[in-house]
Amino acid sequence: MASGRQVAEENLASFVAWLASKSDDDFREYVHQGKLKRSEIAAECCFGKSALVQNPAIKSALEALEDGLSVGADGKLTHPAD
């Protein structure tokens, strides 16, 4: 059985691969009340939703992603520089 550290590293690799597979336009599908839908992200990454808050590397990457995107009144995600 894999150790907790190994599982955390595998989950991070899965999250990074998921991030790389998405474009800015793709993220619009994940917006709910100004945040990205954690349950959908976790399901697509094949790990539990808890990994998004308990794995510090995933948590900070997700926060950085959300900080880099902003949601307009129309619900569309944009970069703050747009």
Backbone hydrogen bonds, N-H to C=O, Kabsch-Sander energy under -0.5 kcal/mol:
donor,donor_aa,acceptor,acceptor_aa,energy
7,V,3,S,-2.4
8,A,4,G,-2.4
9,E,5,R,-2.3
10,E,6,Q,-2.4
11,N,7,V,-2.7
12,L,8,A,-2.3
13,A,9,E,-2.3
14,S,10,E,-2.2
15,F,11,N,-2.4
16,V,12,L,-2.8
17,A,13,A,-2.2
18,W,14,S,-2.1
19,L,15,F,-2.8
20,A,16,V,-2.3
21,S,17,A,-1.2
22,K,19,L,-1.5
27,F,23,S,-1.2
28,R,24,D,-0.5
28,R,25,D,-1.1
29,E,26,D,-1.3
30,Y,27,F,-1.6
31,V,28,R,-1.2
32,H,35,K,-3.0
35,K,32,H,-1.5
37,K,30,Y,-2.8
38,R,36,L,-0.7
41,I,37,K,-1.9
42,A,38,R,-2.9
43,A,39,S,-2.1
44,E,40,E,-2.2
45,C,41,I,-1.8
46,C,42,A,-0.8
46,C,43,A,-0.6
47,F,42,A,-2.1
51,A,48,G,-1.7
52,L,49,K,-1.5
53,V,50,S,-1.3
54,Q,50,S,-2.8
55,N,51,A,-1.5
59,K,55,N,-2.9
60,S,56,P,-2.4
61,A,57,A,-1.9
62,L,58,I,-2.7
63,E,59,K,-2.3
64,A,60,S,-2.4
65,L,61,A,-2.2
66,E,62,L,-2.5
67,D,63,E,-2.6
68,G,64,A,-1.8
69,L,65,L,-0.6
69,L,66,E,-0.7
70,S,78,T,-3.5
72,G,70,S,-0.6
72,G,76,K,-2.7
75,G,72,G,-2.1
78,T,70,S,-3.0
82,D,79,H,-2.3
